[in-house]
Every structure is written in C-alpha cells, then in structure tokens.
Amino acid sequence: MVSRMHELVRKHPRHGYRMICGKLRLEGWHVNVKKIYRLWRREGFKVPRKTRKKRRLGHSGNSCIRLKAERKDHVWAWDFIHDRTTHGRPLKWLAITDEYTRECLALEVDHGFTADRVLDVLTNLFLTRGVPAHIRSDNGPEFIAKAILRHGEKAGLEMKYIEPGSPWENGYAESFFSRLRDELLNCEEFENLAEARWFAKQRLHEHNEERPHSSLGYQTPSAFAAGCANSVRATPSLRPHSRNLVESTFTDPQPVLS
C-alpha cells in the first residue's frame, strides 16, 4: 500500500492525504484516514506550496518597465474599469494617474463615455497642469479613437500603447484599479450615478491627500508632488498663448465612442 501511495503522490502532487485515502478506497484498499495520515507523515509527503506563474517581461518598448517615468508629468497612465449600480445599470470609471508622483489626476464615472467626454477630461488637465510627454494605455477602442490620436498629436502628446493582452505593461494603472476595486467598488453599493460620482470625488481626495504610498516613502502623492520640480513641458502649457492653442485643439466636435 505504501508503494501505491508513492505512485499516487507522484501522479497527483497537489492531492493531500484525504484525497489519497479516497483514491485508495476506490481501488479496493480497506483503510481509514488516520492510518493514511500516519503513513503520510512517516513517508514525508507534503503538498507543495502554490506558486504564482511568472509573468514575462512585456517586449513592447511602451511598457512601464522599459519606459519609466523620470519626473512629474513625464508619463501619465489611463484606463477604464466597469461596475454596476444596485439596479443593474452599468458604471464605467475613467482614471488618469501620474506614474511618477502616483497622483490620481482624474477619476470620472458615468454610464458610458463619448470621445467628447474623454477629451473634455484631458483638456481640463492640460489647462490646469500642462501637457505630459506621454500617456500610456492599452489598445481599447476608447484610447485608439482617431479623434483622440489626432488631438493628442496636435497638443504634442505621444501616446504609448502596450502590447495587446499584456495588462502588466500598464502596471501603474492596473495597481490603481486593483486598489480601487478592493477598497471601494467591492465595499460599496451605488444606488445611482450621482452617488457613484460622490464616492469618486471622495476617493480622489483620499488617494491624493490622505493615503500614504509605500513607493513614495509613505508620503501622500500630493506631498510628494509638492516637492517635485515642475516638468519642463507643463510650465509653458499654462501660458496664455498655449492655453488658447490647447482650447482650440480640444473643443472640436468628436464622434461618439461605442
């Protein structure tokens, strides 16, 4: 019987002694769990610890590993996440973050987003903060829309698209959304869109002003950003003639995104 236990353990390394006992009984052995447990301990059997699969390094030059943010407003990241109200209506969350300072620059929620709405969010950020060097995103239809590509190019913004099916290449956005879902979306039920927007506003303030970040030496993103020099690109964008250029660039009517 012991030799058969060895065979079963080699064949099924993830099975514990109870499962091995069950298989022996099916094969006709008259054994009980206590006896199998004693033999299991004596033979030194052990179920190996679960190991996480290693993710390969994204081979795209646009990944957060290969293109690292070097200063404030060097690389922004944006992405969407989906949720529902208590009545089943869809909620779509848009977040834009600064990868260097870890600030959440915008957290918007709606039942859906059009190209106009996305460009409005970007325009407000460009006018108040300046134009970043890059924005990293996946290849979703919201991000590769021709309107966004065209107006981003006019503003001097370089879009960085990660490899399809490689969400880890946009790791900062993924990290932000995993915490958003764990700490907010999985904990709160939203009766309607207005309530979700109220929570989004509170979350934005909490993330930037109250939540310490380990990668920033447990400073809040706002405190860390205050100690950073303004980026070279951001300052000119706030001058009057540049403001007019951004406004004219991003206020043309845009098609609706599906």
N, C-alpha and C positions, 0 to 999 in steps of 0.2 A: 504493500500500500504506500509506503514511503517513497518508493521509486516512482510510483504513479503520481504522487503529489509533486515530485520534482518535474515530471513531464508536463503536468498541467500548469505549474507556475511558470515554466519556460515558455509555454504556448500562450498563456494569458497573464502577462506580468502585472496588469492593472487589477487583477482579481485578488480580493482578500481571502482570509481563511474561511469565512462563512460561505462565500461563493464556491471555493474549492470543495468544501464539505458537501454542498448541494450537488456539485457535479459528480463527486464520488458516489453519493447515494443513487443518482440516476444511473450510474454504471453498475449498481448492484452491491456496493460495499455497505455493510451494516456498521455505521459509525455515528457518533454524536459530535456536536460542535465542540464540546470541552476537550475531547480527545484530539480532534484535529488542531485545536488551538495549542495544546501542549506540544504536539509534533511540529507545528508551525514555528513555535518559539525555539524548540530544540534544534531544528534544521537551519535556523537563522533566516527564514523567509521574511521578506519585507516588501511592501508595496512601495515602489519608488515615488518620490515627490513629483507632483505635477510640474512640468517645466513650460514656460511660455515660449511660443515659437518666436524665433528671432526674425525681426523684420529686416529685409535687405535695405541697404542704403539706396535711396532713390537715385537713379542715374541721371535724372534731369538736373541740369545746371540751375534750374529755378527753385530747387528745394531749399528749405530753411537750413539744411546742413551745409550746402555748398554756397549759398548766398546768404550770409549772416548780416543782420542789422548792425551797423557800426556806430550809429548815432541816432539821436532823436529825429524822427520824421525821415529816416532813411528808407525803411521798409514798413509799410502797413500791410495788414492781412485782413481779409474779409471773407465771410461765409454766411450761409443760412442754416437754420435749424427749424424743425417742424414740431408743432404741438397742436392740441385741440382744446376748445372750451368744454365746460361740463355738458353743453348741449350738442357737442359733436362738430361744431364749426371749426374749420382749420385756422391755425395761427402760425404765421411764418415770422421768424425772428431774424433780423439782419444785424450783425455785429461787425464793427470795424475797430481793429486794435493796432497800436503801435508796438511792433515786435521788440524794440529796444527798451522802451520805458514800461512796457506791459500795460499801458493805459488803454481803457476802453474808450474810444473816441466817439462812438455812436452805438446805441442799442435801440433799434426800432422794431416794432411789432405791428403786423397788420394781417388781414385775411389773405392778402396777396400783394405782390409788388410789381409795379409797372416800371418801364425804363425811366419815365419821368420821375417817379418817386426815388429810385436809386440815385439818379443824377442830382436830384434836389439835396439828398443827404450829403453826397460828395461835394456839391457846390458850397453848402454851408460850412463844411470842414475846411475847404480850400480858402474861403474868405476869412475865416477866423484863425486858422492855424497855418495855412500855407500848403503848397503842393509837395507831396513826398516824392522821393526819387523813384520808388517802385511800390506797386501794390501786388501782393501775392494772393492767388486764388486758385480754385480748381477750374475745371472746364465746363461747369454748369452753364445752361443757356442764359442765366441772368448775367453772367460775367463775360461771355464771349459775344454778347449782343453787339451788332455793328455800331449802334449809337454810342455805347459806352467806349468801345475801342476808338471810334473817331474823335470823340470829345476828349478822351484821355490823351490821345496823341497831340491834340491842339494845345492842351494845357502843359505839355512837356512831361507827361507821366508815362512811365514804362510799365506795362502790365507784365507780370510774371506768372505764367500758368504752369502748374505742377503736372507731372505725368498722370495720365488717366489711371484711375484705380490705385492711386498711391496717396491716400489722405495724410500719411505721416510726413509727407514732404511739406505740408502746410501745418506743421506741428503746433505752432502757437495758436492758431485759430481752433484747432482740434482740442487743445488743452483748455482754452477759454470755454468752449461749448460743453466740454465734459463736466466742468465745474458748474456751469450754468444749469445744466440738466440735473446734476446731482443735488445742488443746493437750492434750486428754485423750482424748476419745472416738475421734478418728481415729488416736490413737497407741497406745492400749492395748486389748487384748482381755480381756474379763471372762469367766472360766470359769463363774462363778455369781453369784448375788445378793450373797452375803457379800463376795466380792472387790470387786464394784462399790461396795458401801457403804464398804469400807475406803478405796477411792480417793476417794469422795465426801468422806469425813472429812478426808483429806489435802489435797484440793483446797480445801475450805472454809478450812482453816488457812492454806494457802499464799496464797490470794487476799486474805485479810484482813490477815495478819501479815507477809508476805514480798514480795508483788508490788506494786511502786510503780505508781501510776496517774498518767498524764500530766495529766489534768484536775485533779488534786489537787496539782499542783506536784511530782510524783514522790514524794509521800508514800504510805505504805501507807494503805488505808482505815481501819484501826484507829487509826493515829497521827493521821489527820485527824479521825476521830470523837472522839478523846480531847480534842481542842482545841475541840470544838463545845460550846456550852451545851446542856444537856438541853432537849428540847422541853417546852413548857408542858403538852401533853397527856400526855406519857409519865410525868411525875413522879407525878401523882395516881393513875394507874392501878396503881401499885405499893403504895399504901396498903392496909392490911388489909381495910377495908370494900369497896374497889374490887376487890381480889383475889377476894373472895367472890362479887362480882357477876359478874366475868368467868368464874369457875369454874362458877357455876350456869348461866350463859348458854350455855357451850360444851360442856357434858357431857351434854346430852340425846341419846338415840339418834338417828342420822341414817340416811337411806336410802343404798343403795349407788349409786355413780355408774357408769354404763356406760363 
